[in-house]
């Protein structure tokens, strides 16, 4: 999967990095054939194969034997064909044993549109089996997440096969020959690994939507989007969409979508780091840096979507470079005293380390050595597990960062609620004293009507109604972090029915329960502005229990006759 974000490498067909025992020389030494020994640790070898790249993709099997194949020399990997090209492999298999043998020819990569295995017969090439994501499921040789073909060879027999390969996401192709039990175990382990990874990413996305929204409404949206991008990558790349949903779309259709999701992931990564690192309250230079990073993500994504094979390099570089830049910003914010910055730094460090491992494995592939277990094959592919560790390490640190930030937000909110309550008590005491003074002068009613217009919970009420309104107000303020808190929840918290709640609030405040809850939250938001608890409208909206800052601004204007931004400006003018 990490190959999604790595540049296409030049042809590597002349690079022999396989095991010295990878191939067997037969007869006069001019022909080469693949074979496996009986040793328990000799279940995997790189495939010795000659190759031919058909630039038109139109040469038929009947004419392919006449083409000039190049010697592969046990190459570790070969350059993958472009969408309109076809790559052919020609290889021989020999059975030196006294019994029938079945081996598998397979590929370390995941995605192929079409792979067809042909056997050389006296009458020509005969199609033996086929696999690939554009092949209908019933016609595939198997439905494993890994592409592999069984080769049946009798004792003392040598057979020649051809492989035709079309369409792949990966920039290189790595063919191998392996024992059947190793292929089965490897395919199963790969399936389990991808399933666990998908489940992990889905869980983090769910946690982002349910729990992280208490931190900042913008953060949970961007972080959930970031996780969704990873989920879609793996779901498509690891074969779930094709093998289990039966989708047969070619890479020419899937690649633009893949690049779009990659770019969207880069953009979301930049945005949620902007929220966590409080860039909006930082220096202008930091704000401009994040604006530039966002622009780079948008432009490079557009280029990659237009031409995934020719213009995707800038996006791949951005996918690797942006975490490095964000890592530097997080390091700076640690010294600025931002509590969660050290956890964000750890998260980005884990992501960068994992991606660096994957990139190094791509540029300098590890040697395909002997393998006895599926685990050995996984260890040979740091390109894959490096990517998995990058994502899982990044999210683990990020959860710690969010937990730290959630605790800080709750502490700040509780302090604000306590301060608002204290101010309300002071106001109520002052109003009571003022009412007593007015009573002695005979102007009590007129002055109260002029001074108590606004918040419903500030009206002078009979003691029972006053206590009920105060209890309802306190209950709402204690549950500001529950966006779905409504009349039913308020009635339950007060130990009464919705009908009784509506009747008492109507009599005391002339408001419905929904309007009362909204009024309490809006007045709390106004108090936060006056107390200078936050610096942006979005932060005020979130702290007061509103999930949409635009809707909050509209309700605020209706309640107080001015936009929250105007309230902020009024404070600055007053200063």
Secondary structure as GFF3:
##gff-version 3
##sequence-region A 1 575
A	DSSP	three_ten_helix	2	5	.	.	.	ID=ss1
A	DSSP	beta_strand	24	26	.	.	.	ID=ss2
A	DSSP	beta_strand	31	33	.	.	.	ID=ss3
A	DSSP	beta_strand	44	46	.	.	.	ID=ss4
A	DSSP	beta_strand	50	54	.	.	.	ID=ss5
A	DSSP	alpha_helix	61	64	.	.	.	ID=ss6
A	DSSP	beta_strand	78	79	.	.	.	ID=ss7
A	DSSP	beta_strand	86	94	.	.	.	ID=ss8
A	DSSP	beta_strand	101	107	.	.	.	ID=ss9
A	DSSP	beta_strand	114	121	.	.	.	ID=ss10
A	DSSP	beta_strand	124	131	.	.	.	ID=ss11
A	DSSP	three_ten_helix	137	139	.	.	.	ID=ss12
A	DSSP	beta_strand	148	153	.	.	.	ID=ss13
A	DSSP	beta_strand	158	166	.	.	.	ID=ss14
A	DSSP	beta_strand	172	173	.	.	.	ID=ss15
A	DSSP	beta_strand	175	179	.	.	.	ID=ss16
A	DSSP	alpha_helix	180	210	.	.	.	ID=ss17
A	DSSP	three_ten_helix	212	214	.	.	.	ID=ss18
A	DSSP	alpha_helix	217	237	.	.	.	ID=ss19
A	DSSP	alpha_helix	240	243	.	.	.	ID=ss20
A	DSSP	alpha_helix	251	276	.	.	.	ID=ss21
A	DSSP	three_ten_helix	279	281	.	.	.	ID=ss22
A	DSSP	alpha_helix	284	306	.	.	.	ID=ss23
A	DSSP	alpha_helix	313	335	.	.	.	ID=ss24
A	DSSP	alpha_helix	341	363	.	.	.	ID=ss25
A	DSSP	alpha_helix	374	380	.	.	.	ID=ss26
A	DSSP	alpha_helix	382	441	.	.	.	ID=ss27
A	DSSP	alpha_helix	444	451	.	.	.	ID=ss28
A	DSSP	three_ten_helix	456	458	.	.	.	ID=ss29
A	DSSP	alpha_helix	463	478	.	.	.	ID=ss30
A	DSSP	alpha_helix	487	494	.	.	.	ID=ss31
A	DSSP	alpha_helix	498	509	.	.	.	ID=ss32
A	DSSP	alpha_helix	513	530	.	.	.	ID=ss33
A	DSSP	alpha_helix	537	543	.	.	.	ID=ss34
A	DSSP	alpha_helix	549	560	.	.	.	ID=ss35
A	DSSP	alpha_helix	564	574	.	.	.	ID=ss36
###
